Amino acid sequence: MTETQLYLISPLDVSGTFPQRLERALEAGKGLVTAFQFRVKGVDSHEAAALAEPLQAICAAHDVAFIVNDSVSLAKRLKADGVHLGQDDGSPRDAREELGREAQIGVTCHASRHMAMEAGEAGADYVAFGAFYPSTTKDKGPDAEVPELETLQWWSQIFEIPCVAIGGITPDNCKPLIEAGADFLAVSGAVWNGDEVAAIEAFAKAMRG
């Protein structure tokens, strides 16, 4: 089994000093952070592209995949490494046609094994389950179904497509997800809400220690 990797998700505000923070986080996370998701809301495509440009360059310099959240058109415009699709953002098949064979396409599957199997059949490169813990980034409301650890175990035993665990993940609570078979831990607030270098180092200790 391959070692679990970190998949960083941006905060909604990536202006100001955020590029420098990303640089520090990726430097601290060499060999641990393999993907970064650009996730901004409420900005037009021109502004989004301008915000993405320096972050994409930093990711490229550190050999970290640059994934665009929700928008196939923005991913295509940026020539991003891939796109992450929610359940309302179109099918992996259509995204593949737009972005080409090399693009990495991920799909949010919440707690649903059925959604995950459908995504895999439609050509997704990874599926994401969550939120496993309370999360301010991925807020699905109080009635959202929480996935079980068994879902990760089931997926990793049967399918070769990697699975991502998401939602409220911290260095203190990540171990059960790793042991259940998560290939990637998607993290945002646990890194960006404080000292990003200390957070990455704490994840490294928890994940590799």
GROMACS elastic network, one bead per residue, 0.5 to 0.9 nm:
[ bonds ]
;  ai    aj funct       b0    kb
    1     4     6  0.88520   500
    1   181     6  0.85829   500
    1   183     6  0.89408   500
    2     5     6  0.88384   500
    2   183     6  0.74136   500
    3    32     6  0.89545   500
    3   178     6  0.86540   500
    3   183     6  0.71023   500
    3   184     6  0.87571   500
    3   207     6  0.86277   500
    3   208     6  0.84253   500
    4    32     6  0.80726   500
    4   178     6  0.64922   500
    4   181     6  0.81580   500
    4   182     6  0.65427   500
    4   184     6  0.53032   500
    4   185     6  0.72179   500
    4   207     6  0.74443   500
    4   208     6  0.88663   500
    5    31     6  0.81201   500
    5    32     6  0.52696   500
    5    33     6  0.59415   500
    5    34     6  0.64522   500
    5    35     6  0.85984   500
    5   182     6  0.88025   500
    5   183     6  0.63677   500
    5   185     6  0.63818   500
    5   186     6  0.88036   500
    5   207     6  0.85544   500
    6    29     6  0.83812   500
    6    32     6  0.57402   500
    6    34     6  0.62524   500
    6    35     6  0.71199   500
    6    36     6  0.88102   500
    6   183     6  0.87197   500
    6   184     6  0.55249   500
    6   185     6  0.50485   500
    6   186     6  0.61669   500
    6   187     6  0.72493   500
    6   200     6  0.89963   500
    6   203     6  0.84676   500
    7    32     6  0.87156   500
    7    33     6  0.59303   500
    7    34     6  0.61518   500
    7    36     6  0.57446   500
    7    37     6  0.74903   500
    7   164     6  0.83049   500
    7   184     6  0.61333   500
    7   185     6  0.57424   500
    7   187     6  0.63106   500
    7   188     6  0.87269   500
    8    33     6  0.71009   500
    8    34     6  0.82642   500
    8    35     6  0.62189   500
    8    37     6  0.61885   500
    8    38     6  0.89274   500
    8   185     6  0.81837   500
    8   186     6  0.57056   500
    8   187     6  0.51962   500
    8   188     6  0.59639   500
    8   191     6  0.82225   500
    9    35     6  0.84712   500
    9    36     6  0.57044   500
    9    38     6  0.64999   500
    9    39     6  0.67867   500
    9   186     6  0.66131   500
    9   187     6  0.58901   500
    9   189     6  0.85118   500
   10    13     6  0.78862   500
   10    14     6  0.71005   500
   10    22     6  0.87995   500
   10    36     6  0.72475   500
   10    37     6  0.60354   500
   10    38     6  0.55135   500
   10    39     6  0.56112   500
   10    40     6  0.77150   500
   10   187     6  0.87223   500
   10   188     6  0.61698   500
   10   189     6  0.86714   500
   10   192     6  0.79224   500
   11    14     6  0.64102   500
   11    38     6  0.83477   500
   11    39     6  0.68978   500
   11    40     6  0.73875   500
   11   137     6  0.80478   500
   11   188     6  0.65446   500
   11   189     6  0.73284   500
   11   192     6  0.69005   500
   11   193     6  0.87956   500
   12    38     6  0.86538   500
   12    39     6  0.61347   500
   12    41     6  0.65365   500
   12   137     6  0.88438   500
   13    16     6  0.84866   500
   13    18     6  0.79974   500
   13    39     6  0.88648   500
   13    40     6  0.68840   500
   13    41     6  0.88234   500
   14    17     6  0.78265   500
   14    18     6  0.52176   500
   14    19     6  0.72620   500
   14    38     6  0.87754   500
   14    39     6  0.88737   500
   14    40     6  0.77460   500
   14    51     6  0.69272   500
   14    52     6  0.84331   500
   14    55     6  0.87459   500
   15    18     6  0.57836   500
   15    19     6  0.76334   500
   15    51     6  0.68629   500
   16    19     6  0.76150   500
   16    20     6  0.88705   500
   17    20     6  0.55244   500
   17    21     6  0.64650   500
   17    22     6  0.89049   500
   18    22     6  0.61100   500
   18    23     6  0.85390   500
   18    55     6  0.86172   500
   19    22     6  0.50773   500
   19    23     6  0.62005   500
   19    24     6  0.87389   500
   19    54     6  0.67473   500
   19    55     6  0.58919   500
   19    58     6  0.77193   500
   20    24     6  0.62983   500
   20    25     6  0.86466   500
   21    24     6  0.51512   500
   21    25     6  0.61568   500
   21    26     6  0.86553   500
   21   192     6  0.84153   500
   21   195     6  0.89392   500
   21   196     6  0.69654   500
   21   197     6  0.84912   500
   22    25     6  0.50269   500
   22    26     6  0.61086   500
   22    27     6  0.84304   500
   22    55     6  0.74489   500
   22    58     6  0.76595   500
   22    59     6  0.85058   500
   22   196     6  0.81809   500
   23    26     6  0.53381   500
   23    27     6  0.60946   500
   23    28     6  0.86204   500
   23    55     6  0.84628   500
   23    58     6  0.63495   500
   23    59     6  0.81369   500
   23    62     6  0.85985   500
   24    27     6  0.50570   500
   24    28     6  0.61312   500
   24    29     6  0.84757   500
   24   196     6  0.74297   500
   24   197     6  0.64456   500
   25    28     6  0.51320   500
   25    29     6  0.59888   500
   25    30     6  0.87524   500
   25    33     6  0.86493   500
   25   191     6  0.83946   500
   25   196     6  0.57017   500
   25   197     6  0.54029   500
   25   198     6  0.89000   500
   25   199     6  0.85731   500
   25   200     6  0.66139   500
   26    30     6  0.60990   500
   26    32     6  0.86865   500
   26    33     6  0.66386   500
   26    34     6  0.88981   500
   26    58     6  0.85031   500
   26    59     6  0.78352   500
   26    62     6  0.68589   500
   26    64     6  0.81723   500
   26   197     6  0.86845   500
   26   200     6  0.86269   500
   27    30     6  0.56875   500
   27    62     6  0.76352   500
   27   197     6  0.85133   500
   28    32     6  0.87298   500
   28    33     6  0.88970   500
   28   196     6  0.87253   500
   28   197     6  0.59510   500
   28   198     6  0.86319   500
   28   200     6  0.64638   500
   28   201     6  0.68917   500
   29    32     6  0.50694   500
   29    33     6  0.52732   500
   29    34     6  0.86466   500
   29   197     6  0.81962   500
   29   200     6  0.60709   500
   29   201     6  0.74032   500
   29   204     6  0.76581   500
   30    33     6  0.62551   500
   30    34     6  0.82913   500
   30    62     6  0.77983   500
   31    34     6  0.71783   500
   32   200     6  0.87012   500
   32   203     6  0.89695   500
   32   204     6  0.71060   500
   33    36     6  0.78882   500
   33    64     6  0.70464   500
   33   200     6  0.87817   500
   34    62     6  0.89458   500
   34    63     6  0.75141   500
   34    65     6  0.62280   500
   34   184     6  0.88771   500
   35    59     6  0.81485   500
   35    63     6  0.87421   500
   35    64     6  0.50547   500
   35    66     6  0.61384   500
   35    67     6  0.71114   500
   36    56     6  0.89532   500
   36    59     6  0.73988   500
   36    64     6  0.67539   500
   36    65     6  0.60721   500
   36    66     6  0.52172   500
   36    67     6  0.59787   500
   36    68     6  0.85197   500
   37    65     6  0.82748   500
   37    66     6  0.60921   500
   37    68     6  0.56227   500
   37    69     6  0.62780   500
   37    83     6  0.83122   500
   37    84     6  0.78562   500
   38    52     6  0.70996   500
   38    55     6  0.83152   500
   38    56     6  0.87419   500
   38    66     6  0.72111   500
   38    67     6  0.60754   500
   38    69     6  0.58588   500
   39    67     6  0.87974   500
   39    68     6  0.66383   500
   39    69     6  0.51628   500
   39    70     6  0.80376   500
   40    43     6  0.72560   500
   40    48     6  0.73440   500
   40    69     6  0.78575   500
   41    44     6  0.87537   500
   41    48     6  0.87546   500
   43    46     6  0.81363   500
   43    47     6  0.61302   500
   43    48     6  0.61034   500
   44    47     6  0.54942   500
   44    48     6  0.61028   500
   44    49     6  0.86061   500
   45    49     6  0.59843   500
   45    50     6  0.85527   500
   45    73     6  0.88517   500
   45    74     6  0.68004   500
   46    49     6  0.51714   500
   46    50     6  0.62730   500
   46    51     6  0.87081   500
   47    50     6  0.50519   500
   47    51     6  0.61605   500
   47    52     6  0.84932   500
   48    51     6  0.51320   500
   48    52     6  0.60189   500
   48    53     6  0.86581   500
   48    74     6  0.80699   500
   49    52     6  0.50094   500
   49    53     6  0.61298   500
   49    74     6  0.72814   500
   49    77     6  0.80151   500
   49    78     6  0.69437   500
   50    53     6  0.54731   500
   50    54     6  0.78627   500
   51    54     6  0.68544   500
   51    55     6  0.73842   500
   52    55     6  0.52902   500
   52    56     6  0.59018   500
   52    57     6  0.86341   500
   52    78     6  0.81219   500
   53    56     6  0.52256   500
   53    57     6  0.63796   500
   53    58     6  0.88409   500
   53    78     6  0.78388   500
   54    57     6  0.51370   500
   54    58     6  0.63240   500
   54    59     6  0.87574   500
   55    58     6  0.51050   500
   55    59     6  0.62531   500
   55    60     6  0.86391   500
   55    66     6  0.83214   500
   56    59     6  0.51146   500
   56    60     6  0.61737   500
   56    61     6  0.86637   500
   56    65     6  0.86472   500
   56    66     6  0.60387   500
   56    67     6  0.89730   500
   56    78     6  0.85941   500
   56    80     6  0.77810   500
   57    60     6  0.50723   500
   57    61     6  0.62069   500
   57    62     6  0.87585   500
   58    61     6  0.51481   500
   58    62     6  0.64477   500
   58    63     6  0.86893   500
   58    64     6  0.84276   500
   59    62     6  0.51862   500
   59    63     6  0.60197   500
   59    65     6  0.65157   500
   59    66     6  0.62419   500
   60    64     6  0.59513   500
   60    65     6  0.72040   500
   60    66     6  0.76118   500
   61    64     6  0.77039   500
   62    65     6  0.89137   500
   65    80     6  0.81832   500
   65    81     6  0.57622   500
   65    82     6  0.77274   500
   65   104     6  0.86513   500
   66    80     6  0.58468   500
   66    81     6  0.52717   500
   66    82     6  0.67273   500
   66    83     6  0.85145   500
   67    75     6  0.75433   500
   67    80     6  0.62052   500
   67    81     6  0.57465   500
   67    83     6  0.50477   500
   67    84     6  0.66038   500
   67   104     6  0.77485   500
   67   105     6  0.84727   500
   68    71     6  0.65303   500
   68    72     6  0.77130   500
   68    74     6  0.72397   500
   68    75     6  0.55921   500
   68    78     6  0.89586   500
   68    80     6  0.68968   500
   68    81     6  0.81503   500
   68    82     6  0.63386   500
   68    84     6  0.61127   500
   68    85     6  0.88412   500
   69    72     6  0.82984   500
   69    74     6  0.89689   500
   69    75     6  0.83296   500
   69    82     6  0.88680   500
   69    83     6  0.57854   500
   69    85     6  0.65535   500
   69    86     6  0.82992   500
   70    74     6  0.87562   500
   70    75     6  0.88764   500
   70    83     6  0.67446   500
   70    84     6  0.56693   500
   70    86     6  0.62995   500
   70    88     6  0.87035   500
   70    89     6  0.58977   500
   70    90     6  0.88279   500
   71    74     6  0.53259   500
   71    75     6  0.62561   500
   71    76     6  0.86391   500
   71    83     6  0.69826   500
   71    84     6  0.78975   500
   71    85     6  0.76171   500
   71    89     6  0.73710   500
   72    75     6  0.50216   500
   72    76     6  0.60913   500
   72    77     6  0.85651   500
   72    82     6  0.84987   500
   72    83     6  0.63116   500
   72    84     6  0.84846   500
   72    85     6  0.83311   500
   72    89     6  0.83440   500
   72    90     6  0.87018   500
   72    95     6  0.62661   500
   72    98     6  0.74653   500
   72    99     6  0.75851   500
   73    76     6  0.50921   500
   73    77     6  0.61244   500
   73    78     6  0.86492   500
   73    98     6  0.82034   500
   73    99     6  0.88532   500
   74    78     6  0.60848   500
   74    79     6  0.82994   500
   74    80     6  0.82508   500
   74    83     6  0.89276   500
   75    78     6  0.52524   500
   75    79     6  0.58413   500
   75    80     6  0.50101   500
   75    81     6  0.77340   500
   75    82     6  0.65455   500
   75    83     6  0.61884   500
   75    99     6  0.76881   500
   76    80     6  0.65319   500
   76    82     6  0.85738   500
   76    83     6  0.89731   500
   76    98     6  0.72012   500
   76    99     6  0.59330   500
   77    80     6  0.77725   500
   78    81     6  0.88566   500
   79    82     6  0.81998   500
   79    99     6  0.80800   500
   80    83     6  0.75754   500
   80    99     6  0.87880   500
   80   103     6  0.78522   500
   81   102     6  0.78156   500
   81   103     6  0.54940   500
   81   104     6  0.61405   500
   81   105     6  0.88313   500
   82    99     6  0.76978   500
   82   102     6  0.82960   500
   82   105     6  0.55267   500
   82   106     6  0.79712   500
   83    95     6  0.80256   500
   83    99     6  0.87775   500
   83   103     6  0.75697   500
   83   104     6  0.64598   500
   83   105     6  0.51721   500
   83   106     6  0.64388   500
   83   107     6  0.86943   500
   84    89     6  0.87840   500
   84   104     6  0.82575   500
   84   105     6  0.58373   500
   84   107     6  0.57625   500
   84   108     6  0.75418   500
   85    88     6  0.75995   500
   85    89     6  0.53662   500
   85    90     6  0.70509   500
   85    91     6  0.78432   500
   85    92     6  0.77334   500
   85    95     6  0.89271   500
   85   105     6  0.74319   500
   85   106     6  0.60163   500
   85   108     6  0.62643   500
   86    89     6  0.52472   500
   86    90     6  0.78395   500
   86   106     6  0.86286   500
   86   107     6  0.59185   500
   86   108     6  0.50170   500
   86   109     6  0.78043   500
   87    90     6  0.71226   500
   87    91     6  0.82200   500
   87   107     6  0.72485   500
   87   108     6  0.63412   500
   87   109     6  0.72708   500
   87   115     6  0.86590   500
   88    91     6  0.85356   500
   90    93     6  0.84861   500
   90    94     6  0.69651   500
   90    95     6  0.73608   500
   91    94     6  0.53991   500
   91    95     6  0.63728   500
   91    96     6  0.86486   500
   91   107     6  0.87586   500
   91   119     6  0.79697   500
   91   122     6  0.72875   500
   91   124     6  0.89474   500
   92    96     6  0.59648   500
   92    97     6  0.86246   500
   92   105     6  0.65430   500
   92   106     6  0.78020   500
   92   107     6  0.76569   500
   92   119     6  0.69507   500
   92   120     6  0.88005   500
   92   122     6  0.57573   500
   92   123     6  0.59521   500
   92   124     6  0.57027   500
   92   125     6  0.89034   500
   93    96     6  0.50967   500
   93    97     6  0.64081   500
   93    98     6  0.88340   500
   93   122     6  0.55899   500
   93   123     6  0.62505   500
   93   124     6  0.80269   500
   94    97     6  0.51239   500
   94    98     6  0.63812   500
   94    99     6  0.86675   500
   95    98     6  0.50859   500
   95    99     6  0.59263   500
   95   100     6  0.79942   500
   95   103     6  0.87590   500
   95   105     6  0.75411   500
   96    99     6  0.51762   500
   96   100     6  0.52468   500
   96   101     6  0.63343   500
   96   102     6  0.85754   500
   96   103     6  0.70537   500
   96   104     6  0.87041   500
   96   105     6  0.75715   500
   96   123     6  0.79131   500
   96   124     6  0.87720   500
   97   100     6  0.56731   500
   97   101     6  0.78578   500
   99   102     6  0.77755   500
   99   103     6  0.59494   500
   99   104     6  0.89599   500
  100   103     6  0.58560   500
  101   104     6  0.84267   500
  103   125     6  0.86605   500
  104   124     6  0.77302   500
  104   125     6  0.57733   500
  104   126     6  0.79564   500
  105   123     6  0.79769   500
  105   124     6  0.52776   500
  105   125     6  0.52113   500
  105   126     6  0.67291   500
  105   127     6  0.87781   500
  106   119     6  0.84138   500
  106   124     6  0.56016   500
  106   125     6  0.57480   500
  106   127     6  0.55787   500
  106   128     6  0.71469   500
  107   115     6  0.88686   500
  107   116     6  0.78324   500
  107   119     6  0.66035   500
  107   120     6  0.89280   500
  107   124     6  0.66788   500
  107   125     6  0.83536   500
  107   126     6  0.66942   500
  107   127     6  0.50552   500
  107   128     6  0.60279   500
  107   129     6  0.89792   500
  108   115     6  0.84122   500
  108   116     6  0.80794   500
  108   119     6  0.88502   500
  108   127     6  0.61737   500
  108   129     6  0.65036   500
  108   130     6  0.80642   500
  109   112     6  0.56597   500
  109   113     6  0.75023   500
  109   114     6  0.83702   500
  109   115     6  0.54279   500
  109   116     6  0.55294   500
  109   119     6  0.81271   500
  109   127     6  0.64945   500
  109   128     6  0.56195   500
  109   129     6  0.54158   500
  109   130     6  0.75359   500
  110   113     6  0.86623   500
  110   115     6  0.81731   500
  110   116     6  0.86838   500
  110   128     6  0.69899   500
  110   131     6  0.67926   500
  110   144     6  0.85036   500
  110   145     6  0.75013   500
  110   146     6  0.76403   500
  110   147     6  0.69192   500
  111   115     6  0.84803   500
  111   116     6  0.88441   500
  111   128     6  0.89912   500
  111   129     6  0.57794   500
  111   130     6  0.61603   500
  111   131     6  0.79933   500
  111   132     6  0.88269   500
  111   144     6  0.87678   500
  111   145     6  0.61515   500
  111   146     6  0.59822   500
  111   148     6  0.74224   500
  111   151     6  0.77985   500
  112   115     6  0.52891   500
  112   116     6  0.64172   500
  112   117     6  0.88021   500
  112   129     6  0.77421   500
  112   145     6  0.87889   500
  112   147     6  0.75579   500
  112   151     6  0.84919   500
  113   116     6  0.50529   500
  113   117     6  0.62222   500
  113   118     6  0.86187   500
  113   129     6  0.89271   500
  113   151     6  0.71409   500
  113   155     6  0.81138   500
  114   117     6  0.51927   500
  114   118     6  0.61934   500
  114   119     6  0.85883   500
  115   118     6  0.50693   500
  115   119     6  0.60820   500
  115   120     6  0.85900   500
  115   127     6  0.89857   500
  116   119     6  0.50348   500
  116   120     6  0.61587   500
  116   121     6  0.86069   500
  116   124     6  0.89912   500
  116   126     6  0.89402   500
  116   127     6  0.60551   500
  116   128     6  0.79695   500
  116   129     6  0.83721   500
  116   155     6  0.87287   500
  117   120     6  0.50444   500
  117   121     6  0.61616   500
  117   122     6  0.85743   500
  117   127     6  0.88522   500
  118   121     6  0.50979   500
  118   122     6  0.61643   500
  118   123     6  0.87980   500
  118   124     6  0.89305   500
  119   122     6  0.50269   500
  119   123     6  0.64414   500
  119   124     6  0.54422   500
  119   125     6  0.87264   500
  119   126     6  0.84103   500
  119   127     6  0.71471   500
  120   123     6  0.52487   500
  120   124     6  0.50329   500
  120   125     6  0.73367   500
  120   126     6  0.76053   500
  120   127     6  0.75158   500
  120   159     6  0.88237   500
  120   161     6  0.72180   500
  121   124     6  0.73763   500
  123   126     6  0.89155   500
  124   127     6  0.69509   500
  124   161     6  0.79434   500
  125   161     6  0.61583   500
  125   162     6  0.71486   500
  126   161     6  0.55541   500
  126   163     6  0.55642   500
  126   164     6  0.71148   500
  127   161     6  0.74518   500
  127   162     6  0.66666   500
  127   164     6  0.60915   500
  127   165     6  0.88080   500
  128   162     6  0.87395   500
  128   163     6  0.56733   500
  128   165     6  0.58427   500
  128   166     6  0.68180   500
  128   184     6  0.89471   500
  128   186     6  0.86897   500
  129   132     6  0.76805   500
  129   146     6  0.89950   500
  129   147     6  0.67753   500
  129   151     6  0.83192   500
  129   152     6  0.79376   500
  129   163     6  0.73005   500
  129   164     6  0.61431   500
  129   165     6  0.51984   500
  129   166     6  0.61865   500
  129   167     6  0.86177   500
  130   133     6  0.77723   500
  130   138     6  0.83245   500
  130   145     6  0.86496   500
  130   146     6  0.66143   500
  130   147     6  0.59763   500
  130   148     6  0.89774   500
  130   164     6  0.84257   500
  130   165     6  0.59311   500
  130   167     6  0.55767   500
  131   134     6  0.68195   500
  131   135     6  0.68954   500
  131   138     6  0.67327   500
  131   139     6  0.79946   500
  131   140     6  0.79970   500
  131   144     6  0.85346   500
  131   145     6  0.83507   500
  131   146     6  0.61487   500
  131   147     6  0.70420   500
  131   165     6  0.76017   500
  131   166     6  0.53487   500
  131   168     6  0.69455   500
  131   169     6  0.87819   500
  132   135     6  0.84466   500
  132   146     6  0.58409   500
  132   147     6  0.60317   500
  132   148     6  0.75690   500
  132   149     6  0.83699   500
  132   165     6  0.72369   500
  132   166     6  0.63664   500
  132   167     6  0.53104   500
  132   168     6  0.68727   500
  132   169     6  0.76211   500
  132   177     6  0.87768   500
  133   146     6  0.78397   500
  133   166     6  0.81359   500
  133   167     6  0.53694   500
  133   169     6  0.65984   500
  133   173     6  0.87417   500
  134   138     6  0.84447   500
  134   139     6  0.78018   500
  134   167     6  0.64735   500
  134   168     6  0.52568   500
  134   169     6  0.86067   500
  135   138     6  0.55202   500
  135   139     6  0.58110   500
  135   140     6  0.86460   500
  135   166     6  0.88682   500
  135   167     6  0.51758   500
  135   169     6  0.81225   500
  135   189     6  0.82893   500
  136   139     6  0.54646   500
  136   167     6  0.82156   500
  136   168     6  0.74320   500
  136   189     6  0.76875   500
  137   167     6  0.73572   500
  137   168     6  0.78806   500
  137   188     6  0.71782   500
  137   189     6  0.70231   500
  138   166     6  0.81058   500
  138   167     6  0.60819   500
  138   168     6  0.81431   500
  139   142     6  0.85598   500
  139   144     6  0.86862   500
  139   167     6  0.84064   500
  140   143     6  0.75494   500
  140   144     6  0.54754   500
  140   145     6  0.86314   500
  141   144     6  0.56818   500
  142   145     6  0.85683   500
  143   146     6  0.89603   500
  147   150     6  0.82748   500
  147   151     6  0.67454   500
  147   152     6  0.86532   500
  148   151     6  0.54469   500
  148   152     6  0.74899   500
  149   152     6  0.54457   500
  149   153     6  0.66038   500
  149   154     6  0.87804   500
  149   176     6  0.76518   500
  149   177     6  0.67093   500
  149   180     6  0.59762   500
  149   181     6  0.86887   500
  150   154     6  0.59185   500
  150   155     6  0.84248   500
  150   180     6  0.69810   500
  151   154     6  0.50926   500
  151   155     6  0.60820   500
  151   156     6  0.85551   500
  151   180     6  0.83748   500
  152   155     6  0.51660   500
  152   156     6  0.60434   500
  152   157     6  0.84777   500
  152   163     6  0.72956   500
  152   164     6  0.86716   500
  152   165     6  0.80624   500
  152   177     6  0.76659   500
  152   180     6  0.56643   500
  152   181     6  0.56462   500
  152   182     6  0.61099   500
  153   156     6  0.53469   500
  153   157     6  0.61118   500
  153   158     6  0.86563   500
  153   179     6  0.85218   500
  153   181     6  0.54967   500
  153   182     6  0.80104   500
  154   157     6  0.53866   500
  154   158     6  0.62931   500
  154   159     6  0.83817   500
  154   180     6  0.87560   500
  154   181     6  0.86758   500
  155   158     6  0.54023   500
  155   159     6  0.56178   500
  155   160     6  0.83055   500
  155   161     6  0.84942   500
  155   162     6  0.85686   500
  155   163     6  0.74439   500
  155   181     6  0.81262   500
  156   159     6  0.56614   500
  156   160     6  0.68702   500
  156   161     6  0.79846   500
  156   162     6  0.73722   500
  156   163     6  0.72734   500
  156   180     6  0.82771   500
  156   181     6  0.57510   500
  156   182     6  0.74433   500
  156   183     6  0.83205   500
  157   160     6  0.80745   500
  157   181     6  0.82289   500
  159   162     6  0.78480   500
  160   163     6  0.89514   500
  162   182     6  0.77212   500
  162   183     6  0.57164   500
  162   184     6  0.77295   500
  163   181     6  0.80720   500
  163   182     6  0.56743   500
  163   183     6  0.54678   500
  163   184     6  0.65494   500
  163   185     6  0.89073   500
  164   182     6  0.57758   500
  164   183     6  0.59347   500
  164   185     6  0.57547   500
  164   186     6  0.65399   500
  165   169     6  0.82874   500
  165   177     6  0.70804   500
  165   178     6  0.89001   500
  165   182     6  0.59939   500
  165   183     6  0.79276   500
  165   184     6  0.63168   500
  165   185     6  0.50894   500
  165   186     6  0.60386   500
  165   187     6  0.88895   500
  166   169     6  0.66561   500
  166   184     6  0.86341   500
  166   185     6  0.61897   500
  166   187     6  0.67328   500
  167   185     6  0.89632   500
  167   186     6  0.73729   500
  167   187     6  0.72735   500
  167   188     6  0.86244   500
  168   173     6  0.87570   500
  168   187     6  0.73578   500
  168   188     6  0.81741   500
  168   189     6  0.75421   500
  168   190     6  0.74880   500
  169   172     6  0.80912   500
  169   173     6  0.62668   500
  169   174     6  0.58966   500
  169   185     6  0.74317   500
  169   186     6  0.74824   500
  169   187     6  0.60661   500
  169   188     6  0.83175   500
  169   189     6  0.85223   500
  169   190     6  0.69350   500
  170   173     6  0.54299   500
  170   174     6  0.58653   500
  170   187     6  0.75688   500
  170   189     6  0.86358   500
  170   190     6  0.55760   500
  170   191     6  0.83988   500
  170   199     6  0.86099   500
  170   202     6  0.88600   500
  170   203     6  0.74073   500
  171   174     6  0.55961   500
  171   175     6  0.78605   500
  171   190     6  0.80182   500
  171   199     6  0.77284   500
  171   200     6  0.86993   500
  171   202     6  0.59033   500
  171   204     6  0.82544   500
  171   205     6  0.81248   500
  171   206     6  0.57390   500
  171   207     6  0.78288   500
  172   175     6  0.75112   500
  172   202     6  0.87016   500
  172   203     6  0.83896   500
  172   206     6  0.73544   500
  173   176     6  0.69793   500
  173   177     6  0.80330   500
  174   177     6  0.54963   500
  174   178     6  0.65188   500
  174   179     6  0.89130   500
  174   185     6  0.78502   500
  174   203     6  0.82606   500
  174   206     6  0.75221   500
  174   207     6  0.75931   500
  175   178     6  0.51646   500
  175   179     6  0.61954   500
  175   180     6  0.85835   500
  175   206     6  0.70266   500
  175   207     6  0.68432   500
  176   179     6  0.50488   500
  176   180     6  0.60411   500
  176   181     6  0.87761   500
  177   180     6  0.50442   500
  177   181     6  0.65317   500
  177   182     6  0.57610   500
  177   185     6  0.80506   500
  178   181     6  0.53229   500
  178   182     6  0.51581   500
  178   183     6  0.74010   500
  178   184     6  0.82724   500
  178   185     6  0.81008   500
  178   207     6  0.76368   500
  179   182     6  0.74632   500
  181   184     6  0.89644   500
  182   185     6  0.68509   500
  187   190     6  0.63668   500
  187   191     6  0.69054   500
  188   191     6  0.55697   500
  188   192     6  0.60874   500
  188   193     6  0.80592   500
  189   192     6  0.51153   500
  189   193     6  0.51240   500
  189   194     6  0.81404   500
  190   193     6  0.60598   500
  190   194     6  0.73544   500
  190   196     6  0.83284   500
  190   199     6  0.68270   500
  190   200     6  0.89980   500
  191   194     6  0.62846   500
  191   195     6  0.69394   500
  191   197     6  0.79610   500
  191   198     6  0.82953   500
  191   199     6  0.52519   500
  191   200     6  0.67647   500
  192   195     6  0.69216   500
  192   196     6  0.56730   500
  192   199     6  0.83119   500
  193   196     6  0.77960   500
  194   197     6  0.89149   500
  194   198     6  0.82713   500
  194   199     6  0.74880   500
  195   198     6  0.54641   500
  195   199     6  0.61862   500
  195   200     6  0.87668   500
  196   199     6  0.50239   500
  196   200     6  0.61484   500
  196   201     6  0.85777   500
  197   200     6  0.52014   500
  197   201     6  0.61750   500
  197   202     6  0.85643   500
  198   201     6  0.50998   500
  198   202     6  0.60988   500
  198   203     6  0.86538   500
  199   202     6  0.50261   500
  199   203     6  0.62204   500
  199   204     6  0.85900   500
  200   203     6  0.50615   500
  200   204     6  0.61201   500
  200   205     6  0.86415   500
  201   205     6  0.62219   500
  201   206     6  0.86270   500
  202   205     6  0.51385   500
  202   206     6  0.61738   500
  202   207     6  0.85120   500
  203   206     6  0.50385   500
  203   207     6  0.58493   500
  203   208     6  0.81931   500
  204   207     6  0.51814   500
  204   208     6  0.56606   500
  204   209     6  0.73319   500
  205   208     6  0.54162   500
  206   209     6  0.54395   500
